[in-house]
Amino acid sequence: MKKNMRNDYNGGKKLSMKQSILWNSWGSMFYLGCQWLLTILVVRISGVDNAGLLSLAMSVSNIWYSLAVYGMRNFQVSDTNEKYSNGLYISSRIFTGSAALFGCIIYTLVLSYSSEQKLCIIIYFVYKLSEALFDVFAGIYQKMWRLDYVGKSLTIRGVLTLGTFSAALFLSGNLVITLLIMTVCCLLSVCLYDIHFAGKITNIRICWDKKKIKELLIECFPLVVYTMLSTAIGTIPRLFIERYLGNYKLGIYGSVATPTLIIQMGATYIFNPFVTLFAERYHQKNKKGFLNALFLCSASVAGLAVAGVIGGKLLGKWGLGLLLGEEVAAHSDLLIPLILCTVLTAFAWLLCGVLTAIRDFKGLVAGNAAAVAVSYFSSVIMVKRYDMQGGSVALALATIVEIIFLALCLARCVHENFAVKGQVED
């Protein structure tokens, strides 16, 4: 039998906040870089049409991925009282992942996609399921303050993803076969690395207590609604670009957008380790510590925003030409608006993480629902009027609405929680 979680934790190696951020940032940025290189390689090896096909598979899969992860990561790592066991989080992820796979298959078969599009979407989603399974183990590592395992696991996944994708696409020239090989390798990575090492530091025995699983899923239901809404905010403009402008222009738009994700995800990799800290300081009524952490995270997002805009201005067209070719670089005017959109999204994600940690699920869902409505109606108008640039305009408008709504909800919660006697100031 595995060692008890608390016994192993007390006698084991707990990383500092600095070490945790460094390991998490390294692994996450490396993995993101490998994901980014996929979109470059697909253009270089097999052309813009296949890039559009991959972009479509990613866009559709991301919606169902939201159901698979059930918005549970921030809830899991902020469950500081251990209301639910590690095994319960794992079993619930198996359940939600299976449900999401079924939904994705039905959705894909019903819509009028080509056979190749359908196969790419379904296979890529299975690849995303390996990511969803890794995510629950990453949550276990984070609660144990062992983000070194997360960094190492993401490095392995990145090498496998990039290596198998590039080799298979070069040798076969077939995107379906390429995605299938990549998916199998990444599933093996979770089984051979994450399950093994998580089991060495804590108890991960799967718990099939139906009553507790149901209780967990009901409690987290607002989070899956929020996650699906949050994903839809950015996906809707792309779906309208594909519908109104075609697969080719979606491929161009997606290719230009890919480098900007480094800014967005880089910000989240910095502030994600703080989610547990937000929960602890909020419930301890440590106002100063809570606000200091929020300021530090906000400053990190702002710093990345400035660096991203300057980098885009100075190196944007040259970088796109070098990495993606002149065909994509000809649309470098899309880059700066997309950088601004990713910065806005990163800040919105920060606010969402904080609201999850303090359990304001109503504000979380309402803010994202408002943003989805704005994204939909703006996309209908803006994509027709401004072509590909309209997708960025619609996304920016939706995200600004989301940020305002979430900030108001956070301000209300902070005022109510800390406006009592006995709060901790230090």
N, C-alpha and C positions, 0 to 999 in steps of 0.2 A: 504494500500500500504506500502511496506517496506520503511524504511528510506533511504534517499539518502546516497550513499557510503561515500562521502567526509564528510558530516555532522556527521555521526556516527563515522567515523575514527578520526576526529579531537577531538571529545569529549570522545572517548573510550580509552581503555587500550592498549597501544602499548608496546610490549615486547622489551627488549634490545637484542642486538646480542647474548650475552652470554645466556640469558634465552631461546632465540629462538633455539640456537644450542643444549642446554640441553634437551628441550622438544622434538625437532625433533629427536635427537639421542636416547633418551629413547624410544619413541614410535616406531621408526624404528627398533632399535635393538631388542626390545621385539617382534615385529611382525616377524622380520627375524628369531629370535630364535624359534618362534612357527612354522614357515615354515620349519626350519631345523629339528625340532622334528618330523614333519610329515614323513620325509624320514627315520628317525630312527624307528618310530613306525610301519611304513609299513613293514620294515624288521623284526622287533621283533614279530609283530602280525601275519603277513601273508606270510613272506618269501621274498627271493631275487627276485623271478620271478615277484611278484607284485610290488616290488621296481623298476624293470626294466620297467614295464608297466606305473607306475607313472612317471618315468623319461622321457619316450617317450612322454606322454601326456604333460608334462611340456615343453619339448624341442620344440614340434610342436606348442603348444599354444603361446610360447614366440615370435615366428616369427610373428604370426597374431596379437599378442598384440601390436607389434610395429606399425602396421597399425591403431589399435584402438586408441592408445594415440597420434599418428600422430607426435611424437617428439615435442609436443607442450608445455610441462611443462616449460622448460627453457625459451622458447619464451614468454609464458604467464607471468611468474614472472619478466621478464626483460622488459615487456611492460610498462615502467614507465610513459609514456605519455598517457596511457590508450586509445590507438588507437582503441581497440576493447573492448566491454563491457563484464562483467561477464556472462551475459545471452547468449551472442554470443559464448563464449568459451564452455558453457554447451551444447548449441544446436549443435555446431560443433562436440562435443564429442559423442553425441547421434548418429549423422549421421555416423561418422567414425567407431564407435563401431558396428553399424548395418552392415555396409559394410564389416568389418573384420569378423563378425560372418558368413555372407553369404560365404565369401571366404574360411574360415576355414572348413565349412561344405562341400563345393564342393571339396576342396583339400583332405579332409579325406575320402570322399566317393569314389573318383576316384582311390586313391592309394590302394594297395593290403594289407590293414590291416585287422585283424580279426574283428569280430563284437564287441567283448569286447574292443579291442584297439580303434575302432572308437567311441564308446560310451564314453570311458574315455577321449579321446581327446576333443570331442565336449563339454561334461559337464564341464571339467576342464577349457576350454576356456571361457565358460559363467561365471565361477568363476572369471577368469581374467578380464572379462568385468566389474564386480563389482569393481575390483581394478582400472580399467581405469576410471570409473565414480568417484570413490573417488579421483583419482589423480587430476581431474580438480577442485574439491572443495579444495583440499590441496593447489593448486596454488592460489586460492582465499584467503585462510587463510594466505599464505606466503606473498602475496602482502600487506595484512593488518597488517603484523607483528604480527599475532596471531597463531604462531606455537604450542601454547598450545593445541589448538583444534586438530591439526594434531596428536600430541602425544597421546591425549586421544582417538581419533578415532582409531588409529592404535592399541592401547592397547585393545580396545573392539574387533576389528577384530581378533587380535591374540588369545584372549580367545575363541571367537566363533569358529575360524578355528580349533584350537587344540582340544577344547572340543568336538565339533561335529564329527570331523574326528576320534579321538581315540575311542569315545563311539560307533559310528556307525560301524566302522571296527571291533571292538571287538565283538559286538553283532551280526552283519550280516555276517562278513567274506567276504563281497562282495565289491570290490573297486568301482564299478559303483554306487551302492546305497549310499556308503559313500560319494563320491564326490557330488552326487546330494543333499544330506542333507546339507553338508557344504556350497554349492553354494547358496542355498535358504537362509540360515541364514546370509551369508555375504551381499547378496543383501538387505535384510531387515535392516542390520546395516547402509548402506548408506542412505536408505530412512528415517529411524527413527532418525539418529544422524546427519549426515553431512548436509543433506538438511535443517533440522530444525535449526541447529546452524549457518550455513552460512547465512541463511535468517534473523537471528537476528542481524548480524553485518553489513550487506551490502545488496544491491539490487541484487537478483539473478533471477529476472524474465527472463524466457527463451525468447530469441529473435530469431524469425524465418525469419529474413530479408535475403532472398535468395541471394541477391546481395552481402551483407556484409559477409555472410558465404562463398560464393564462393571466395571472395577477400581474406579472412583469409586462406582458404585452399590452394589457389594458392601461397600465400606468404610463407606458412609453408610447401609447397610440398617438397622443398629440405630437410627439417627436417625429414619428414616421410621416405624419401629415405635413409637418414643417419641412422635413427633409425633401419630400417629393415636390412640395411647393418651391423650395429653395432651388432645387435642380431645374425645375421648369422655367424659372425666371430667365436663366441663361440659355436654355434649350429652345424655347419658343421662337426667338428671333432667327435661330439657325434653321428651324423647320420651315419658317416662312421664306427664308432665302432659298431653300431647296425647292419649295413649292412654286414660288413666283419667278425665280431666276435660274433654277436648274442645278444639276449635280456639279457641273464644272465650276460655277461661281461659289458654290458652297465649299468646294475643294480649295479654291483660292482664299476665301475668307478664313476657313479653318487653318490653313497653312500659315497665314499671316498672324493669326491669333495665338498659335501654339507657343511662340517665344514669350508672349506676355504672361503666360501661366506661371512662369518661373517667379515673377513678382508676387502674384496672388498666393501661390502655394508656399513660397518662401516665407511670407508673413504668417501664414497659418502654422507652419512648422515651428516658428518662434513662439507663438502664443498658445498653441495647443497644450504644452506641458503645464501652463498656468491654470488650466481649467480646474484641476483638483485644488489648487491654491485658492482660487476664487471661492469655491464652495466652503473650504475650511474657514477662511477669513470672514465670509459673510455670516456663517452660522455662529462663529465666535464673536460676532459684532465688533470685529476689528476694522473700523472704518478707515483709519489711516493706511493700514496694510492693504486693504481692498482697493482703495483709490490709487495708491502707489502702483500696484500691479496693473491696474487699468491704464494708468498714464504711461507706464513703461511699454505696454503692448501697443497702445495707440501711437506712441512715438516711433516704435519700430515700423509700423505700417506707413507712417508719414515719411520716414527715412527711405524706405524702399520705393515709395512713390516718386520722390524727388530723383533718386538714382535712376529709376526706370524711365522717367520722362527725358532726363538729360541723355541717357544712353540711347534712347530711341531717336532723339533729335540728331545726335552726332553720328550714330552708327547704323541706324535703322535700315536705310536702303542698301547700303553696302553689305550689311549682315544678311539681309534677306537674299540678296543676289549671290553671296558666297555660299549660303547654306541651302537655298531652295531654287536658285536659278533666276534668270532674268524674267521669266514668265510670271513668277510670283512677285519679284521685286518691283515690277511695273505697277503694282498696287500698294506701294509702301505708304500711300496716303491713309491707308486703313490703320496703320500701326499705332500712332499716338492716341486716337480715340479709343482703340482697344486697350491700350495701356491704362488709360484713365478708368475705363470700365472695370478692369481687373483690380485696380486699387480700391475702387468703391466697393466691389464685391468682397475683397479681403476685409475691409472695415466692417461690412455688414456681417460677415462670418464671425468676426471677433465679438460683436454685440450678441449674435445668436448663441455663441458659446457661453458667454457670461449669463445670459438669461436662462440657459439650460442649467447651468451650475446652481443658480439661485431658485430654480424651479418655477419660473414665470412662463408656463407653457401657453397660457391664453394669449399673452402679448406676442409670443414667438409665432404662433400660428396666424394671428390676425395681421401682423406686420408682413409676413410673407405672402398671405392671401391677397393683400392689397397690392403688393408688388407684382404678383402674377397677373392680376387684372390689368394693371398698367402695361406690363410687358406684352400681353396679348393684343390689346387695342392699339398700342403704339406700333407694334410690329406690322399690323395690318395696314396702317397708314404710312409709316416711315419707310418700310422696305420698298413699297411701290413708288414712293416719291423720291427717295434718295439712294435707291439701288442697295448695294452691299453696305454702304455707310449707314443706311437706315437701321440696320440690325444693331449697330453700336449705339445709335441715338436712342432706340427703344430700350435697350438694356440699361443705359445710363439713367434714363428717366425712372425706370422701374426700381433701380437700386437706390436712387436718392430718396424715393418715397419710402422704401424699406428702412433705410438708415434713420430717417426722421421719426418714423413710427417706433422703431426699436429703442431709439435713444430716449424718447418720452416714457416708454414703459420702464426702462432701466432707471431713469431718474425718479419715477414714482416709487419703485421698489426700494431703492437706496434710501430715499427719504423716510419711508415707512419703517424700514428695518433698523436704521441707525438713529432715528429720532426718538430714542428712549434712553432712560438713565441706565448707567452701568455698561455702556459700550466701551470696548477696549480701544485705546488710542494708539497703542504701539505694538 
